[in-house]
């Protein structure tokens, strides 16, 4: 599998940096990269899956939490238009909005739609 050697080296460097553990690897007969994260833990991971994980982008997006008149918590991501959810607690609303945001972003990527980045958020006081 000579074409994978450069990728395997990059993967090992990335995993070492991310996990802080020494890593050994090699190929088995089925084209999988064997990665050892510690003495008792060995995993077989397909190279295309590892490459996909390495290419994931992290989005830092603002979430606004509001409490409605019934006491439920509404979580809104203003950057992802139409992305909102609600929960009985703040923690539940945050967990649900994370899932909604992930699905929203994955859908936009799949449809080749842009994902806008926040430029600035600011809290303003308005006297009425």
C-alpha positions as CSV (number, residue, x, y, z in Angstrom):
1,X,0.0,0.0,0.0
2,X,2.7,2.5,-1.0
3,X,0.2,5.3,-1.8
4,X,-1.0,5.3,1.8
5,X,2.3,5.7,3.5
6,X,2.4,9.5,3.5
7,X,-1.2,9.6,4.7
8,X,-0.5,7.1,7.5
9,X,2.5,9.2,8.6
10,X,0.2,12.3,8.7
11,X,-2.4,10.4,10.6
12,X,0.1,9.2,13.2
13,X,1.4,12.7,13.7
14,X,-2.2,14.1,14.1
15,X,-3.2,11.3,16.5
16,X,-0.1,11.8,18.6
17,X,-0.7,15.5,18.8
18,X,-4.5,15.1,19.6
19,X,-4.2,12.3,22.1
20,X,-0.7,13.0,23.6
21,X,0.0,9.3,23.3
22,X,2.6,7.3,21.4
23,X,1.2,5.6,18.4
24,X,2.4,2.7,16.3
25,X,0.7,1.7,13.0
26,X,0.9,-0.5,10.0
27,X,-1.3,-2.2,7.4
28,X,-3.0,-5.5,7.6
29,X,-4.0,-7.7,4.6
30,X,-7.3,-5.9,4.2
31,X,-5.9,-2.4,3.8
32,X,-6.7,-1.2,7.3
33,X,-4.3,0.9,9.3
34,X,-3.7,-0.6,12.7
35,X,-3.4,2.1,15.3
36,X,-2.2,1.3,18.9
37,X,-3.2,4.1,21.3
38,X,-1.9,2.2,24.4
39,X,-0.8,-1.3,25.3
40,X,-4.2,-2.8,25.8
41,X,-6.1,-0.9,23.1
42,X,-5.7,-1.7,19.5
43,X,-8.1,-0.5,16.8
44,X,-8.5,-1.2,13.1
45,X,-9.5,1.9,11.3
46,X,-10.1,2.4,7.6
47,X,-7.8,5.1,6.2
48,X,-10.6,6.9,4.5
49,X,-12.5,7.2,7.8
50,X,-9.4,8.6,9.5
51,X,-8.8,11.0,6.7
52,X,-12.4,12.2,7.0
53,X,-12.0,12.8,10.7
54,X,-8.8,14.8,10.1
55,X,-10.6,17.0,7.6
56,X,-13.5,17.9,9.9
57,X,-13.9,21.6,10.5
58,X,-14.9,23.1,13.8
59,X,-17.4,25.9,13.8
60,X,-17.6,28.3,16.7
61,X,-21.1,29.6,16.7
62,X,-23.2,31.7,19.1
63,X,-26.3,30.2,20.8
64,X,-28.9,32.4,22.5
65,X,-31.0,30.9,25.3
66,X,-34.4,32.4,26.0
67,X,-37.0,31.4,28.6
68,X,-40.5,31.5,27.3
69,X,-43.7,32.2,29.2
70,X,-44.3,28.5,30.1
71,X,-40.8,28.2,31.7
72,X,-39.3,26.2,28.8
73,X,-35.9,27.2,27.3
74,X,-35.5,28.1,23.7
75,X,-32.1,27.7,22.1
76,X,-31.4,29.6,18.9
77,X,-28.3,29.7,16.6
78,X,-28.7,33.1,14.8
79,X,-26.0,32.3,12.3
80,X,-27.8,29.1,11.1
81,X,-31.1,30.6,10.0
82,X,-34.0,28.5,11.2
83,X,-31.9,26.4,13.6
84,X,-33.6,26.4,17.0
85,X,-35.0,24.0,19.6
86,X,-36.4,24.0,23.1
87,X,-36.0,22.0,26.3
88,X,-37.2,21.8,29.8
89,X,-33.8,22.8,31.2
90,X,-30.9,25.0,29.8
91,X,-28.7,21.8,29.7
92,X,-31.4,20.0,27.6
93,X,-31.8,22.9,25.3
94,X,-28.0,23.1,24.8
95,X,-27.7,19.4,24.0
96,X,-30.6,19.6,21.5
97,X,-29.3,22.7,19.8
98,X,-25.8,21.0,19.4
99,X,-27.5,18.1,17.5
100,X,-29.7,20.5,15.5
101,X,-26.6,22.6,14.5
102,X,-24.6,19.6,13.5
103,X,-27.4,18.3,11.3
104,X,-28.0,21.8,9.8
105,X,-24.3,22.2,9.0
106,X,-24.0,18.7,7.5
107,X,-27.1,19.4,5.3
108,X,-25.6,22.7,4.1
109,X,-22.3,21.0,3.3
110,X,-24.1,18.1,1.5
111,X,-26.0,20.7,-0.6
112,X,-22.9,22.8,-1.3
113,X,-24.5,25.8,0.5
114,X,-22.3,28.3,2.3
115,X,-21.9,28.3,6.0
116,X,-21.5,31.9,7.1
117,X,-19.0,32.7,9.9
118,X,-19.9,35.1,12.6
119,X,-18.0,38.4,12.4
120,X,-18.9,39.8,15.8
121,X,-21.5,39.4,18.5
122,X,-22.3,42.1,20.9
123,X,-24.9,42.7,23.6
124,X,-26.6,46.1,23.3
125,X,-28.8,48.0,25.8
126,X,-31.8,49.7,24.2
127,X,-33.9,52.2,26.3
128,X,-37.5,52.3,25.3
